[in-house]
Amino acid sequence: MSDQLVISVDAMGGDHGPPVVVAGVDLALDRLAGRSVRFLLHGDRDRIDAEIVRRPRLRDICEIRHTDLVIASDEQPARAMRRGKGSSLWNAIEAIRAEEADAVVSAGNTGALMAISKLILRMMGGSDRPAIVAPWPTLRGVTAVLDVGANLDCDAHQLLEFAILGAAYYQAMHSDGSGRPPTVGLLNVGSEDMKGHQEVRDAHALLREGDFDFDYRGFVEGNDIAMGAVDVIVTDAFTGNVALKTAEGMARFFATTLRAELTSSWINKAGAMVASGALKALKARLDPSSVNGGPLLGLNGTVIKSHGGADASGFANALLVAANLASSRYAEDIARNLARLAPRQAGPDAGAMSEPAQ
Amino acid sequence: MSDQLVISVDAMGGDHGPPVVVAGVDLALDRLAGRSVRFLLHGDRDRIDAEIVRRPRLRDICEIRHTDLVIASDEQPARAMRRGKGSSLWNAIEAIRAEEADAVVSAGNTGALMAISKLILRMMGGSDRPAIVAPWPTLRGVTAVLDVGANLDCDAHQLLEFAILGAAYYQAMHSDGSGRPPTVGLLNVGSEDMKGHQEVRDAHALLREGDFDFDYRGFVEGNDIAMGAVDVIVTDAFTGNVALKTAEGMARFFATTLRAELTSSWINKAGAMVASGALKALKARLDPSSVNGGPLLGLNGTVIKSHGGADASGFANALLVAANLASSRYAEDIARNLARLAPRQAGPDAGAMSEPAQ
């Protein structure tokens, strides 16, 4: 591949398909600020083209790869694997394996994306399934929380791998350039060594003993997430999914409550009008789509999942994550740290994939 | 016991001890609005008395039960059980067993409170440890989330018991008086039947088949909590604790961000000043101490845990929860529904208690 970055895009994924995907490509182009980039857009040629004609500058840097086949958002991953070959999602991933592209972005069916990515690209380590990281806005910036994907029951070694994956991701995406290694915490119900269930206590012991390129800080609790206590927070996908969705619910609760209070009388309305700049800025900081774009970690290749409901701005952000990860050293970081595990990692077999969480 | 309600209080528990406890009793008296109530205050006579002399109306309704022994907030539960006999916490619970009081409230060491309550009062059902319910402010009122205590690894039968305990608690504390049975949801990472790990899927099947005095609505997700999608949400204590603390972190994040935005310029400050009533009302709605007071469910007796850091108003609320539960039919509700489990509940033995979560 040349110095030009190529991003492969599933143009049919998500709630909106081509209109949001192509508008997202257009926005991403501005944010990529002069970097040389091309896009492979997989899906219905006519629908994609209808969006591109309205944005002439995209004509030269977008290549449409037509396919009629689309994996439905509610299709079972096992079924998608059987009959998804040649779909927009499948072809988008295949372009990485064929070394035609450096990264892939899809807002489609998460389970199918995970299963087909694993099938085509294979896992790097001993993990059974790719891990999904949630970039979480905090008081100190962004904390990477993983897994929020499909690894619902995790043993200590899987949690250890998540630490490696998350630290490499954080280093690539959010490093402050100081050379300081990322800090990593293990999510638990207390900070003392004897707290929590067996898996987290075993992972705690392995992380303390190990020699990795990150700074392990021990157990953290749920309230440490939004405080930004550490850069990377490791947990199983059941807990991670519940934490993430609980926080989303809280954000909606706050926004609704604030709006109700600020419209409860004319004097409050007047105050809200005067402070409208602050309230808009607040909304932007709480908006999850401002940090949309979660990579599927642990694969031989850069695969980014966008929220199905993300708007063009959110999708553009996912494209930026793809561009930044693909041009970083994170794959080497992961490989180097996973290699240090090799002696103790007998590892469960990376067997067949059953139903993922989301 | 007479019609007069008697509440037994561990006056030495929590971060503040007698000053906050006695001030809380004083506030509770106003909120109990003429109901006939007495308090047994267990702890250091001099320190408790110093607070009571400043509030003459408490003299006749408070009885001080002196003890020098206090269980430290960081004491291991196993050690507290061995050497805690005669402590303020122990004596406060013992007063229920001796039928001198109808309910007990403590802001002390949660692990010790659970262990000693279980030792003195015994469990009603097959559960190993008492369940702690978090009353969660939502867009629709309050949702009861349990367990947020010590049952970290739960099988399907334990989750089923939590549904029974939570529904009875909700009926007693938050019923709208319409006779509508409480709605119950099981916390999971998706709403379809095949989502989640084995324990939640098995519990889902048991709850659907069972005949209970509540309305089981199936799986709910993290974002459903703050939306108030159901009245009672059931989960294991690991997940529940993480969800609760994640939400606490989000509340702090939200408040801090709002404050920063509203003081970022003179115009925003002016707006905030004009709308200060709304912002104060918002703060009150988000304040966790406004719903302080979590019962330890599943015991033969009403035991309420107050946050260790709660202020007098929060402690007063915990006393109100004690008064309301003790004068409700929730104990009978639980016994009746647990009895319906009996045929299938072989049950794990209610064995020795190890370290709880918090």
Contacts between the chains, C-beta under 8 A, distances in Angstrom:
chain1	res1	chain2	res2	distance
A	137	B	253	8.0
A	138	B	253	6.8
A	139	B	253	5.9
A	139	B	256	6.0
A	139	B	257	7.6
A	152	B	189	7.0
A	152	B	196	6.8
A	152	B	197	5.0
A	153	B	197	5.6
A	187	B	242	6.3
A	189	B	152	7.0
A	189	B	237	7.2
A	189	B	238	5.9
A	189	B	241	4.2
A	189	B	242	6.8
A	189	B	357	4.2
A	189	B	358	6.4
A	190	B	357	6.3
A	190	B	358	6.2
A	194	B	355	5.6
A	195	B	355	7.2
A	195	B	357	6.8
A	196	B	152	6.8
A	196	B	238	7.1
A	196	B	357	7.7
A	197	B	152	5.1
A	197	B	153	5.6
A	197	B	238	6.4
A	221	B	241	7.8
A	221	B	242	7.6
A	221	B	245	5.0
A	222	B	241	7.0
A	222	B	242	4.5
A	222	B	243	6.9
A	222	B	244	6.8
A	222	B	245	3.0
A	222	B	246	3.7
A	222	B	247	7.5
A	222	B	248	7.2
A	222	B	249	6.1
A	223	B	245	4.4
A	223	B	246	7.0
A	223	B	248	4.8
A	223	B	249	3.7
A	223	B	252	7.2
A	224	B	249	6.8
A	225	B	246	5.7
A	225	B	249	5.5
A	226	B	246	7.4
A	226	B	249	3.8
A	226	B	250	5.1
A	226	B	252	6.8
A	226	B	253	3.8
A	227	B	249	5.8
A	227	B	252	7.1
A	227	B	253	7.3
A	235	B	242	7.6
A	237	B	189	7.2
A	238	B	189	5.9
A	238	B	196	7.0
A	238	B	197	6.3
A	238	B	239	6.8
A	239	B	238	6.8
A	239	B	239	5.8
A	239	B	242	5.3
A	241	B	189	4.2
A	241	B	221	7.8
A	241	B	222	7.0
A	242	B	187	6.3
A	242	B	189	6.8
A	242	B	221	7.5
A	242	B	222	4.5
A	242	B	235	7.6
A	242	B	239	5.4
A	242	B	242	6.9
A	242	B	243	5.4
A	243	B	222	6.9
A	243	B	242	5.4
A	243	B	243	6.4
A	243	B	246	4.5
A	244	B	222	6.7
A	245	B	221	5.0
A	245	B	222	2.9
A	245	B	223	4.4
A	246	B	222	3.7
A	246	B	223	6.9
A	246	B	225	5.7
A	246	B	226	7.4
A	246	B	243	4.5
A	246	B	246	5.3
A	246	B	247	5.7
A	246	B	250	8.0
A	247	B	222	7.5
A	247	B	246	5.7
A	247	B	247	7.2
A	247	B	250	5.1
A	248	B	222	7.1
A	248	B	223	4.9
A	249	B	222	6.1
A	249	B	223	3.6
A	249	B	224	6.7
A	249	B	225	5.5
A	249	B	226	3.8
A	249	B	227	5.8
A	250	B	226	5.1
A	250	B	246	8.0
A	250	B	247	5.1
A	250	B	250	4.2
A	250	B	251	7.0
A	250	B	254	7.6
A	251	B	250	6.9
A	251	B	254	7.6
A	252	B	223	7.2
A	252	B	226	6.8
A	252	B	227	7.1
A	253	B	137	8.0
A	253	B	138	6.9
A	253	B	139	5.9
A	253	B	226	3.9
A	253	B	227	7.3
A	254	B	250	7.7
A	254	B	251	7.7
A	254	B	254	4.7
A	254	B	286	7.3
A	256	B	139	6.0
A	257	B	139	7.6
A	257	B	282	6.0
A	257	B	285	5.7
A	257	B	286	7.4
A	258	B	258	7.7
A	258	B	282	5.9
A	261	B	278	3.9
A	261	B	279	7.3
A	261	B	281	5.1
A	261	B	282	4.8
A	261	B	285	7.8
A	262	B	275	6.0
A	262	B	278	5.0
A	264	B	278	6.2
A	264	B	281	7.5
A	265	B	277	7.4
A	265	B	278	7.7
A	267	B	274	6.2
A	267	B	275	7.3
A	267	B	277	7.0
A	268	B	274	7.7
A	268	B	275	4.7
A	268	B	277	6.2
A	268	B	278	4.0
A	270	B	274	5.5
A	270	B	275	7.5
A	271	B	271	4.8
A	271	B	272	6.7
A	271	B	273	7.1
A	271	B	274	3.2
A	271	B	275	2.6
A	271	B	276	7.3
A	271	B	278	7.0
A	272	B	271	6.7
A	272	B	275	5.4
A	272	B	278	7.4
A	273	B	271	7.2
A	274	B	267	6.2
A	274	B	268	7.7
A	274	B	270	5.5
A	274	B	271	3.2
A	274	B	274	6.0
A	274	B	275	7.9
A	275	B	262	6.0
A	275	B	267	7.3
A	275	B	268	4.7
A	275	B	270	7.5
A	275	B	271	2.6
A	275	B	272	5.5
A	275	B	274	8.0
A	275	B	275	6.7
A	276	B	271	7.3
A	277	B	265	7.3
A	277	B	267	7.1
A	277	B	268	6.2
A	278	B	261	3.8
A	278	B	262	5.0
A	278	B	264	6.2
A	278	B	265	7.7
A	278	B	268	4.0
A	278	B	271	7.0
A	278	B	272	7.5
A	279	B	261	7.3
A	281	B	261	5.1
A	281	B	264	7.6
A	282	B	257	5.9
A	282	B	258	5.8
A	282	B	261	4.8
A	285	B	257	5.7
A	285	B	261	7.9
A	286	B	254	7.3
A	286	B	257	7.4
A	355	B	194	5.6
A	355	B	195	7.4
A	357	B	189	4.4
A	357	B	190	6.4
A	357	B	195	6.7
A	357	B	196	7.6
A	358	B	189	6.4
A	358	B	190	6.1
